Amino acid sequence: MSSSFGLYLIGFIILIIGLALGAHLAGMPTTWIAVGVICLLGIGILSAVKKTQTGSRAGTGSAGTGAGTRPGGNPPRY
């Protein structure tokens, strides 16, 4: 696990704890707080992976030989 991934995830977990505590103090049912925490954890993991991803997958978005694409993998604009 890279350090930027870990820092991003730790910050997101702290945010989730604060939101869950606020929801608890506002009187929300515990079941819905748990559902929100699980959903936010999933979003946090997905966004942490996306933000800390390296460029190793660049140019793989096109099927076939890549004809008609620029070196960056984007199709030409007309």
C-alpha positions as CSV (number, residue, x, y, z in Angstrom):
1,M,0.0,0.0,0.0
2,S,1.5,3.3,-1.0
3,S,1.7,6.1,1.5
4,S,-0.6,8.5,-0.5
5,F,-3.2,5.7,-0.7
6,G,-3.0,5.2,3.1
7,L,-3.2,8.9,3.9
8,Y,-6.2,9.4,1.6
9,L,-8.0,6.5,3.1
10,I,-7.2,7.6,6.7
11,G,-8.5,11.1,5.9
12,F,-11.7,9.6,4.4
13,I,-12.2,7.3,7.4
14,I,-11.9,10.3,9.8
15,L,-14.5,12.1,7.7
16,I,-16.8,9.1,7.9
17,I,-16.4,8.9,11.7
18,G,-17.3,12.6,12.0
19,L,-20.4,12.3,9.8
20,A,-21.5,9.1,11.6
21,L,-21.1,10.9,15.0
22,G,-23.1,13.9,13.7
23,A,-25.8,11.6,12.4
24,H,-26.0,9.8,15.8
25,L,-26.2,13.1,17.7
26,A,-29.0,14.2,15.3
27,G,-31.0,11.2,16.3
28,M,-30.7,9.1,13.1
29,P,-31.4,5.4,13.5
30,T,-28.3,3.3,14.0
31,T,-29.2,1.0,11.0
32,W,-29.1,3.9,8.6
33,I,-25.9,5.2,10.0
34,A,-24.3,1.8,9.4
35,V,-25.6,1.7,5.8
36,G,-24.2,5.2,5.2
37,V,-20.8,4.2,6.7
38,I,-20.6,1.1,4.5
39,C,-21.5,3.1,1.4
40,L,-19.0,5.8,2.2
41,L,-16.3,3.3,2.9
42,G,-16.8,1.8,-0.5
43,I,-16.7,5.2,-2.2
44,G,-13.6,6.1,-0.2
45,I,-11.7,3.0,-1.3
46,L,-12.7,3.4,-5.0
47,S,-11.7,7.0,-5.0
48,A,-8.4,6.3,-3.2
49,V,-7.5,3.7,-5.7
50,K,-8.4,6.0,-8.6
51,K,-6.5,9.0,-7.2
52,T,-3.3,7.0,-6.4
53,Q,-3.3,4.9,-9.6
54,T,-0.1,5.0,-11.6
55,G,0.1,5.5,-15.4
56,S,0.7,1.8,-16.1
57,R,-2.7,1.3,-17.8
58,A,-2.4,4.3,-20.1
59,G,-3.5,3.6,-23.7
60,T,-5.3,0.4,-23.0
61,G,-8.8,1.9,-23.4
62,S,-9.0,1.1,-27.1
63,A,-9.8,-2.3,-28.6
64,G,-7.7,-3.6,-31.5
65,T,-4.5,-2.0,-32.7
66,G,-5.4,1.5,-31.7
67,A,-5.6,2.8,-35.2
68,G,-7.0,6.4,-35.3
69,T,-5.9,7.3,-31.8
70,R,-3.2,9.7,-30.6
71,P,-0.3,8.5,-28.5
72,G,-2.2,9.5,-25.3
73,G,-5.0,7.0,-26.2
74,N,-7.6,9.6,-27.0
75,P,-9.4,9.6,-30.4
76,P,-8.7,12.6,-32.7
77,R,-11.1,15.5,-32.5
78,Y,-12.7,16.7,-35.7
